Amino acid sequence: MSWENLLTDLGYAGFAGFVVGFAVKKLINLFLMFVGLYLLSLLWLQSKGIIDINWEQFWVLFKSLFQGVDTFVKGALKTVAFSSAFAGGFFLGFKAG
């Protein structure tokens, strides 16, 4: 493999990492916005006396959701071989968003 091909591959991996990192950050922000709106709607409904919330069970459910996401992300990271250019591009894309 020549240096030119290697640098081209690193450039593509860096760009792909940037795009994926940017997209992941935007999706996380969107997800957190919906979670916030959901919690606000629950609090509003509780303040109006429409619903009664068992907060202990709610937090157990919420915690299990994030443990499932954490397990999925760790498994995905183990199965995908990231090049240093992809990881660097991901970091730059995540920071740029």
N, C-alpha and C positions, 0 to 999 in steps of 0.2 A: 504494500500500500504506500502510495507516495504522500508526501507532506501536503500537497494540494488537496488530495482526496480526504485526508484526515482533517484538515482545517475546514473543508466544506461540510463534512459530517458534523464536526463540533459546532459549526455555525447553525446548521439546521436544528441540531439538538438544543442549542441555546435558545433559538427562536421558538421552538416548540415548547420548551420549558417556560419561557416568558408568557406565551399565550395561555398555556394551561394554568399557570400561577395566577394570572390576571383573572381568568374565568372563575377559578376556585374562590378567589377573594370576593368577587361579585356575588357568587352563589351563597357564600357564607353570610354576607351582608343582607341579602334578600331573605334568607332563612331566619336570621335573627330579627329582622323587621317583622316577619309574620309571627314569630314566637312572641314578640313584644305586644303586637296587636291582639293576639289571642289572650295573653295574660290580662291586658287592659280590659278586654271584653268580659272576661270572667269576673274581674274585680267590679266592673260596672254592674253586671247582672247580680252579683252578690250584694252590692250596696242598695240595689232596688228591691231586694228581698225575693227575687225570682228564683235564685238557686242558693244552695248551701254547699260550700266546698269543704271537703275533707283534705286539708292542706298536707297532712302527713302522707296520705296515700298518693296525692298528686305529685309530691316531690319524689317519692319512691318510683313512680311511673316515669317521671321526667329523667331521673338519674339512670334508670335502666335503658332509656332511649339513647342517652349519650354514651353509655357503655357499649351499646350495640354499634354505634357509629365509630367509636374508638377501636373496637375489635375489627370492624371492616377495614378501616384505614390502615391499621397495623398489618393486616393480612395482605392488603393490596400493595403496600410498600415492600413487603417481603418477596412478593412474586414478581415484581417489576424491577428490572435492573436499570437504575438511573445512571446516566453518565454525569460526569462533573459539570459539563456544559448545560445539560438539561436541568440539573439541580440549581445551578447558578442562574439560569434563565428563569426558572420557576420563582426563585427568590426575588429577582428583579421585577418580574411580572406581578408578584404578590405585593411588593412594596409600591409599585407604580399605581395600583388600583386604589 
